[in-house]
Amino acid sequence: MFKKVLIAEDFDSINIAVKQTLESLGVEEIQYAKYCDDALLKFKKAKQDNEPFDLLISDLSFVADYRKVEIPSGEKLIETIRNLQPELNVIVYSVEDKAYTIKTLFEKQKINAFVHKGRNSISQLKTAIETLLYGKTFISPELAHTLQDKSGKEIDNYDITLLTHLANGVAIEDMEALFKKLNITPNSKSTIEKRVAKLKDYFKASNNIHLIAIAKDLGII
């Protein structure tokens, strides 16, 4: 069983439930943080003391309040900690259900498990922890299809940038000048128009507004 676990979660009720689950499994030391910045500090201190955490359980979204933070999201926290301790086991515990986001977490952030917060989430969290002990990955059964979903498989950073600017109200005719200003290539108007047309065809979108809506639903932007 894992000996030292860090929970990054900003709601007390969820922290308590996760802590009780870990205790029932025999975890020796459990710490939690309501802010990602605090979680990173705890992680760094544990590593400096040669008593590192061997499991991180983190939410993705953290409610903003009066406090200014350097790390606003669980995704950024995971990325930062991964760079410091690549072998760390990571479980994401979140209400997120967008296929692109979940696939990205597994493929780029190399998370070990994704547990969807819901009616059966505590029992699933327990199963996820036990599964990790055997060196396997886990995803909540109701979201298993997201890892087989091909949506976004052919989408690259250029497409994401293009979709983001479209969503922010930049017209196609103004995109060339913006891309040149930002040193984004290719940046010709014809190339941009062809890429938008390809995206609409790929996602079967009837127009740009529909395309943006689909991209948002999938979590691409």
C-alpha positions, 0 to 999 in steps of 0.5 A: 500500500502507498505510505505517503499521499498528498491530496490537492482538493479545495472542498473540505467535505471531499478531502474528508471522504478521500482521507477516510478512504485512504485510512481504510486502506492503511495509508500511513501518512495523509496530507492535503492542500486546498491550493495548488501552490500549497500542494507544491510546497508540501511536495517540495518539502517532502522531497527535500526531507527525503520523505517523498510522497508516493501518490498524488490525488488531485482535482483539476479545478480550484475555485478562485478567491481573494488569494493570488496563486501561481498554479491555478489548476490541478493540471498545471500542478500535475505537470509541475510535479511530474517534472520534479518526480516523474515516477510519482503515481497520480490520480485525478479526481474530478467532475471533468468528463470531456474526452479530449481533456481526459485523453490529454491527461493520460497521454501528455501528463501520464496520469495513472488513473482518472476517477469521475466524481459522482455517486460511485466515486469513493468506491471507484477511488478505492479500486483505482488505488488498488489497481495502481499497486499492480502497475496498471491504469484506471479510469471510471467505467462510465468514461472508459469510452473517452480513451477510445474516442478518436476525436482530437487524435488528429488535432495539433497545437496549431488547430487548438490555437486557431480554434481558440482565437476563433472562439475569442471573436477573431474573424478569419480575415483578421487571423493572418495579421494576428498569426504573423504578429504572434509568429505563428506559421503557417499564417497565410489567409488561404492556409488558415481558411483551408485549415478551418474548412478541414476542421469543420469537415472533421467535426461535421460542423455546419459553420464556425459557430457550430465548430467552436461549440463542438470544440468546447464540448470536447474540451479542446478549447 
